[in-house]
Amino acid sequence: MTKKKQKGLMASFILVSLLKVNGQIKISSRQSESIPEASGDSWSTYVKGFIQADAMFDFQEMAFKDGFSAPSIQIPQNSSASSNFSIKQSQIGLGIKKTDSEGNSGLSAYVEIDFLGPNGTTAPRFRHGYIQWKNVLIGQTWSNFSDFDIFPNIFDFVGPNGVMFARTIQVRYSTPLSQKEKLSISLEDPNGISIFLPNHAPNWKKKSLLPVFTAVYRYGNERDYYKLGAIVSPISYEIKDDSENSENNMTMGFGGMVSGKIYSGKLNNFRFQSSYGKGYSNYNAVLNGEKYDAVPDMANNRLVTLSLFNIVGIYEHWWSPKWSSVVYYSYSQLGREEFVPDTMTHTFQNLGINLAYQPFKKLRLGIEGTHGRVKNFGRQKANATRIQLSTSLSF
């Protein structure tokens, strides 16, 4: 954060995202004096994060309790009400960076956890861990194909279900092309690829061979911008015949993405994202790890990538320096193939609206409503509604 100007009216107009924290607490600072050429450089460590408490009331069973995920809505419709109280999306991050005499940081490292543990437990979960040196980043963080800056000022852990949000291990290189242009490319972990292999096909096996490649072009300033992205995802797999001989195969996944944020004055902004492709579903916020990248065509002894289309629109309005609202809509559709199991998700959508009160810069309270629908390939449908009350204190 900057200084006095952001402490007044402008501070409230800046995105106070659930997953992006305003500010940090500096722990220590040490001057580099032992190396002559490092004179004036200093090392500093800091901690940042937030504590959030949620009370959620659902009017339909959902497999995932801590965020609204439309594909997790239980089919068939049963309209069974339930509640869930959680602090799992609270986050703590620790960073270290080297700063020169002009205030520029050419070397830094960061680690972060939340408490969304396995099997519904409140246990630490690793989120981010990376080293950044000048234009190069190595480690696990948001994929280059994600656009985290469009995440709105909401309380739900997941948000619009059609966004491209995935954390991956990667090597990324970013470079400015001009004052308003930036290009970033990355090689990312192929282990994140997720394919559906039925139990009656033990001779089929997913393999990790070539990394996923992404490239993103950004045009604009800090507030208003557009992004164009592309992803190429080689999907490797192995098929064994009756004599246990292995046949190595590869099919190619690919996708494109456009996103952006546009301000109208200081009180309103519109954010959007749309993407389309095949074999890249694991980069979607709610399909990661859900086996929608590809499915086997047993009749032709091959793996077929599934197409995915997403579109998301988000509108954010500040009623006053302390009151804000967000409304969003998201729609996603997976491509139909005759050999896809009927129980797999075909389309899903969700919309949300909230009212947030921020009496202090780092304290938020609010109420949020989310409604979603899901339809599977067997043409069965269900919908769910959630009311969420939340309090969040960042540091």
C-alpha positions as CSV (number, residue, x, y, z in Angstrom):
1,M,0.0,0.0,0.0
2,T,1.1,3.6,-0.5
3,K,0.7,6.4,1.9
4,K,-1.9,9.0,3.0
5,K,-3.9,9.1,-0.3
6,Q,-4.8,5.4,0.0
7,K,-5.8,5.8,3.6
8,G,-8.8,7.9,2.7
9,L,-11.4,7.5,0.0
10,M,-9.2,5.8,-2.6
11,A,-8.4,2.9,-0.2
12,S,-12.0,1.7,-0.3
13,F,-12.2,1.8,-4.0
14,I,-9.3,-0.7,-4.5
15,L,-10.0,-4.4,-4.7
16,V,-10.1,-6.0,-1.2
17,S,-10.2,-9.5,-2.5
18,L,-10.8,-12.4,-0.3
19,L,-7.7,-14.1,-1.5
20,K,-5.5,-11.0,-2.0
21,V,-4.4,-9.1,1.1
22,N,-4.0,-5.4,1.6
23,G,-0.7,-4.8,3.4
24,Q,1.8,-6.9,5.4
25,I,3.6,-6.9,8.7
26,K,7.4,-6.4,8.5
27,I,9.2,-8.7,10.8
28,S,12.9,-7.7,10.4
29,S,15.4,-5.9,8.2
30,R,19.1,-6.4,7.8
31,Q,21.6,-4.3,5.8
32,S,24.1,-6.1,3.5
33,E,27.5,-4.8,4.4
34,S,29.8,-7.8,4.0
35,I,29.8,-7.6,0.1
36,P,31.1,-4.3,-1.3
37,E,28.9,-4.4,-4.4
38,A,25.9,-5.0,-2.2
39,S,26.3,-1.8,-0.2
40,G,23.0,-0.2,0.4
41,D,21.1,-3.5,-0.2
42,S,18.9,-4.9,2.6
43,W,17.1,-8.1,3.4
44,S,13.6,-8.0,5.0
45,T,11.1,-10.6,6.1
46,Y,7.3,-10.0,6.4
47,V,4.1,-11.9,7.2
48,K,0.7,-11.3,5.6
49,G,-2.6,-13.0,5.5
50,F,-6.1,-12.9,6.9
51,I,-8.4,-14.6,9.4
52,Q,-11.9,-15.3,8.1
53,A,-14.9,-16.8,9.9
54,D,-17.8,-18.0,7.8
55,A,-21.3,-19.2,8.6
56,M,-22.9,-20.9,5.5
57,F,-26.5,-22.1,5.1
58,D,-27.3,-24.4,2.1
59,F,-30.6,-25.4,0.7
60,Q,-29.3,-28.4,-1.3
61,E,-26.7,-31.0,-0.5
62,M,-23.2,-30.2,-2.0
63,A,-20.1,-32.4,-1.8
64,F,-17.8,-29.4,-1.3
65,K,-18.8,-27.5,1.8
66,D,-16.2,-24.7,2.1
67,G,-16.8,-22.9,-1.2
68,F,-19.6,-22.8,-3.7
69,S,-18.8,-25.3,-6.5
70,A,-21.7,-26.0,-8.8
71,P,-20.3,-29.4,-10.1
72,S,-20.4,-30.6,-6.5
73,I,-24.2,-30.1,-6.2
74,Q,-25.8,-33.5,-5.5
75,I,-28.0,-35.0,-8.2
76,P,-30.9,-35.7,-8.0
77,Q,-32.5,-32.7,-6.3
78,N,-33.5,-33.3,-2.7
79,S,-33.6,-29.7,-1.2
80,S,-32.0,-30.8,2.0
81,A,-31.0,-27.8,4.2
82,S,-27.8,-27.8,6.2
83,S,-25.3,-25.4,7.7
84,N,-21.5,-25.2,7.9
85,F,-19.2,-23.0,10.1
86,S,-15.6,-22.6,9.0
87,I,-12.3,-20.8,9.3
88,K,-10.6,-22.9,6.7
89,Q,-10.0,-20.3,4.1
90,S,-7.9,-18.2,6.5
91,Q,-4.4,-17.8,5.1
92,I,-0.9,-17.0,6.4
93,G,2.1,-16.2,4.2
94,L,5.8,-15.6,5.0
95,G,8.1,-13.7,2.6
96,I,11.7,-12.6,2.3
97,K,13.1,-10.1,-0.2
98,K,16.2,-8.2,-1.0
99,T,15.8,-4.5,-1.7
100,D,18.4,-2.1,-3.1
101,S,19.0,1.5,-2.2
102,E,16.4,2.7,-4.7
103,G,13.7,0.4,-3.3
104,N,13.7,-2.2,-6.1
105,S,13.5,-5.9,-5.2
106,G,15.4,-8.2,-7.6
107,L,15.2,-11.3,-5.4
108,S,12.4,-12.6,-3.2
109,A,10.8,-15.8,-1.9
110,Y,7.3,-16.5,-0.5
111,V,5.4,-19.4,1.1
112,E,1.7,-19.5,2.1
113,I,-0.7,-21.9,3.7
114,D,-4.5,-22.1,4.3
115,F,-6.4,-24.6,6.5
116,L,-8.4,-26.5,3.9
117,G,-7.0,-29.8,5.0
118,P,-7.8,-33.3,3.4
119,N,-11.0,-35.1,4.2
120,G,-12.7,-32.0,5.5
121,T,-10.2,-31.4,8.3
122,T,-9.0,-28.0,9.5
123,A,-5.3,-28.7,8.8
124,P,-2.6,-26.6,7.1
125,R,-2.5,-26.9,3.3
126,F,0.3,-25.7,1.2
127,R,-0.8,-23.0,-1.4
128,H,2.2,-21.1,-2.6
129,G,6.0,-21.5,-2.5
130,Y,8.3,-19.8,-5.0
131,I,11.5,-17.9,-5.6
132,Q,11.6,-14.9,-7.9
133,W,14.8,-13.5,-9.3
134,K,14.4,-10.5,-11.6
135,N,12.1,-11.7,-14.4
136,V,12.2,-15.4,-13.5
137,L,9.9,-17.2,-11.1
138,I,10.4,-20.8,-10.0
139,G,8.0,-22.7,-7.7
140,Q,4.3,-23.2,-7.1
141,T,1.9,-20.3,-7.4
142,W,-1.0,-19.2,-9.6
143,S,-0.6,-20.5,-13.2
144,N,0.4,-18.0,-15.8
145,F,-2.8,-18.9,-17.5
146,S,-4.8,-17.7,-14.5
147,D,-5.9,-14.0,-14.0
148,F,-6.1,-13.6,-10.3
149,D,-6.6,-9.8,-10.6
150,I,-10.2,-10.3,-11.8
151,F,-11.2,-12.0,-8.5
152,P,-13.9,-9.7,-6.9
153,N,-14.5,-8.4,-3.4
154,I,-16.5,-11.4,-2.3
155,F,-16.4,-13.8,0.7
156,D,-16.9,-17.1,-1.0
157,F,-13.8,-19.3,-1.2
158,V,-14.3,-20.3,-4.9
159,G,-16.2,-17.4,-6.5
160,P,-17.3,-17.5,-10.2
161,N,-17.0,-21.1,-11.2
162,G,-15.9,-20.5,-14.8
163,V,-12.7,-18.6,-14.0
164,M,-9.2,-20.0,-14.8
165,F,-7.7,-20.4,-11.3
166,A,-5.1,-23.1,-10.7
167,R,-1.9,-23.3,-8.7
168,T,0.9,-25.1,-10.4
169,I,4.6,-25.8,-10.1
170,Q,6.2,-23.8,-12.9
171,V,9.1,-21.9,-14.4
172,R,7.9,-18.5,-15.6
173,Y,9.6,-15.7,-17.5
174,S,8.0,-12.2,-17.7
175,T,9.3,-9.2,-19.5
176,P,7.8,-5.7,-20.3
177,L,7.4,-5.0,-24.0
178,S,6.5,-1.3,-23.5
179,Q,5.2,1.0,-20.8
180,K,1.8,-0.7,-21.1
181,E,2.6,-4.1,-22.5
182,K,3.9,-7.2,-20.8
183,L,4.6,-10.8,-22.0
184,S,4.9,-13.8,-19.7
185,I,5.6,-17.4,-20.7
186,S,5.8,-20.5,-18.6
187,L,6.5,-24.2,-18.5
188,E,4.2,-25.9,-16.0
189,D,3.8,-29.2,-14.2
190,P,2.2,-31.9,-16.4
191,N,1.2,-33.9,-13.3
192,G,-1.8,-31.6,-12.9
193,I,-3.4,-33.1,-16.0
194,S,-6.4,-35.1,-15.0
195,I,-8.1,-37.7,-17.1
196,F,-11.0,-40.1,-16.6
197,L,-10.0,-43.8,-16.7
198,P,-12.7,-46.3,-15.8
199,N,-12.0,-49.2,-13.4
200,H,-12.5,-51.8,-16.1
201,A,-9.5,-50.3,-18.1
202,P,-6.5,-51.3,-16.0
203,N,-4.3,-51.4,-19.0
204,W,-4.6,-47.6,-19.5
205,K,-2.2,-45.3,-17.6
206,K,-1.7,-41.6,-17.5
207,K,2.0,-40.5,-17.9
208,S,3.7,-37.2,-17.3
209,L,6.2,-36.4,-20.0
210,L,6.2,-32.9,-21.6
211,P,5.4,-29.7,-19.6
212,V,2.4,-27.6,-20.2
213,F,3.3,-24.4,-22.1
214,T,1.5,-21.0,-21.6
215,A,1.9,-17.5,-22.9
216,V,0.0,-14.4,-21.8
217,Y,0.0,-10.9,-23.2
218,R,-1.1,-8.0,-21.0
219,Y,-2.0,-4.5,-22.2
220,G,-3.0,-1.6,-19.9
221,N,-2.1,0.1,-16.7
222,E,-2.4,-1.0,-13.1
223,R,-6.2,-0.5,-13.0
224,D,-7.6,-1.0,-16.5
225,Y,-6.1,-3.8,-18.6
226,Y,-6.8,-6.6,-21.0
227,K,-5.2,-10.1,-21.2
228,L,-4.8,-12.6,-24.0
229,G,-3.6,-16.0,-23.1
230,A,-2.8,-19.4,-24.8
231,I,-2.1,-22.8,-23.4
232,V,-0.8,-26.0,-25.0
233,S,-1.1,-29.1,-22.8
234,P,0.5,-32.4,-24.1
235,I,-1.4,-35.3,-22.6
236,S,0.7,-38.5,-22.5
237,Y,-0.7,-42.0,-21.8
238,E,0.2,-45.6,-22.0
239,I,-1.9,-48.6,-23.2
240,K,-0.8,-52.2,-22.5
241,D,-1.9,-55.0,-24.8
242,D,-2.6,-58.6,-23.7
243,S,1.1,-59.5,-23.8
244,E,1.9,-56.6,-21.5
245,N,3.6,-54.6,-24.2
246,S,3.2,-50.9,-23.8
247,E,2.2,-48.4,-26.4
248,N,3.0,-44.8,-25.6
249,N,0.6,-42.2,-27.0
250,M,0.0,-38.5,-26.8
251,T,-2.9,-36.2,-27.5
252,M,-2.7,-32.4,-27.5
253,G,-4.8,-30.2,-25.3
254,F,-5.0,-26.5,-26.0
255,G,-7.0,-23.4,-25.1
256,G,-7.3,-19.6,-25.3
257,M,-8.3,-17.0,-22.8
258,V,-9.3,-13.4,-22.7
259,S,-9.9,-11.4,-19.6
260,G,-9.8,-7.8,-18.3
261,K,-10.8,-5.1,-15.8
262,I,-12.4,-1.8,-16.7
263,Y,-13.1,1.0,-14.3
264,S,-15.9,3.6,-14.7
265,G,-14.8,6.4,-12.5
266,K,-13.7,5.5,-9.0
267,L,-16.8,3.7,-7.8
268,N,-17.5,1.1,-10.4
269,N,-15.6,-1.6,-12.3
270,F,-16.4,-4.5,-14.6
271,R,-14.3,-7.6,-14.8
272,F,-14.6,-10.4,-17.3
273,Q,-13.1,-13.6,-18.5
274,S,-13.8,-16.1,-21.3
275,S,-12.0,-19.2,-22.4
276,Y,-12.3,-22.1,-24.8
277,G,-10.3,-25.1,-25.7
278,K,-9.8,-28.9,-25.3
279,G,-7.9,-30.8,-22.6
280,Y,-7.3,-27.9,-20.3
281,S,-10.1,-28.3,-17.8
282,N,-7.8,-28.8,-14.9
283,Y,-7.0,-25.1,-15.0
284,N,-10.7,-24.3,-14.2
285,A,-11.4,-23.2,-10.6
286,V,-13.8,-26.1,-9.8
287,L,-12.7,-28.8,-12.3
288,N,-9.1,-29.1,-11.1
289,G,-8.4,-32.7,-10.4
290,E,-11.9,-33.8,-11.5
291,K,-10.8,-35.8,-14.5
292,Y,-12.3,-33.7,-17.3
293,D,-9.2,-33.1,-19.5
294,A,-9.8,-36.3,-21.5
295,V,-11.8,-39.6,-21.5
296,P,-11.0,-42.9,-23.2
297,D,-12.7,-43.9,-26.5
298,M,-12.5,-47.7,-25.8
299,A,-13.9,-48.6,-29.2
300,N,-11.1,-46.9,-31.0
301,N,-8.5,-47.4,-28.4
302,R,-7.6,-43.8,-27.9
303,L,-7.9,-40.9,-25.5
304,V,-10.1,-38.0,-26.5
305,T,-9.8,-34.5,-25.1
306,L,-13.0,-32.8,-23.9
307,S,-13.8,-29.3,-24.9
308,L,-14.7,-26.6,-22.3
309,F,-16.2,-23.2,-22.7
310,N,-16.4,-20.6,-19.9
311,I,-17.7,-17.1,-19.7
312,V,-17.7,-14.9,-16.6
313,G,-18.9,-11.3,-15.9
314,I,-18.4,-9.4,-12.7
315,Y,-19.6,-5.9,-11.6
316,E,-18.4,-4.2,-8.5
317,H,-19.9,-1.0,-7.1
318,W,-18.9,1.1,-4.0
319,W,-21.9,2.8,-2.4
320,S,-19.7,4.8,-0.1
321,P,-16.1,4.5,1.2
322,K,-17.2,1.7,3.6
323,W,-20.0,-0.1,1.7
324,S,-19.7,-2.1,-1.5
325,S,-21.5,-4.8,-3.5
326,V,-20.6,-7.3,-6.2
327,V,-22.8,-9.2,-8.6
328,Y,-21.5,-11.8,-11.0
329,Y,-22.6,-14.6,-13.3
330,S,-20.6,-17.6,-14.6
331,Y,-21.5,-20.3,-17.2
332,S,-19.5,-23.3,-18.3
333,Q,-20.1,-26.1,-20.7
334,L,-18.2,-29.3,-21.5
335,G,-18.3,-30.9,-24.9
336,R,-20.5,-33.9,-25.5
337,E,-19.1,-37.3,-26.6
338,E,-21.2,-40.5,-26.8
339,F,-18.8,-42.4,-24.6
340,V,-18.7,-39.9,-21.7
341,P,-20.3,-41.4,-18.6
342,D,-23.8,-40.0,-17.9
343,T,-22.8,-39.1,-14.3
344,M,-20.1,-36.6,-15.5
345,T,-21.0,-32.9,-15.5
346,H,-22.1,-31.3,-18.8
347,T,-23.0,-27.7,-17.8
348,F,-22.7,-25.7,-14.6
349,Q,-23.3,-22.1,-13.7
350,N,-23.5,-19.9,-10.7
351,L,-24.4,-16.3,-9.8
352,G,-23.8,-14.3,-6.7
353,I,-24.5,-11.0,-5.0
354,N,-23.2,-9.5,-1.8
355,L,-23.1,-6.5,0.5
356,A,-19.8,-5.8,2.3
357,Y,-19.1,-3.3,5.1
358,Q,-15.6,-2.2,5.8
359,P,-15.5,-0.1,9.0
360,F,-11.7,-0.2,9.0
361,K,-9.2,-0.7,6.2
362,K,-8.4,-4.3,7.1
363,L,-11.8,-5.4,8.6
364,R,-14.7,-6.7,6.4
365,L,-18.1,-7.9,7.4
366,G,-20.9,-8.9,5.0
367,I,-23.6,-11.1,3.7
368,E,-23.5,-13.0,0.4
369,G,-26.0,-15.1,-1.6
370,T,-25.0,-17.6,-4.3
371,H,-27.2,-19.7,-6.5
372,G,-25.9,-22.4,-8.9
373,R,-27.1,-25.1,-11.3
374,V,-25.6,-28.3,-12.7
375,K,-26.6,-30.7,-15.4
376,N,-24.9,-34.0,-16.2
377,F,-24.5,-35.9,-19.5
378,G,-27.5,-38.0,-18.4
379,R,-29.6,-34.8,-18.6
380,Q,-30.3,-34.9,-14.8
381,K,-30.3,-31.4,-13.2
382,A,-30.1,-29.9,-9.7
383,N,-29.7,-26.4,-8.2
384,A,-28.5,-25.1,-4.9
385,T,-28.6,-21.8,-3.0
386,R,-26.3,-20.7,-0.2
387,I,-26.5,-17.7,2.2
388,Q,-23.1,-16.8,3.7
389,L,-22.2,-14.5,6.6
390,S,-18.6,-13.7,6.9
391,T,-16.0,-11.6,8.9
392,S,-12.5,-11.1,7.7
393,L,-9.5,-9.4,9.3
394,S,-6.3,-9.0,7.2
395,F,-2.8,-8.3,8.5
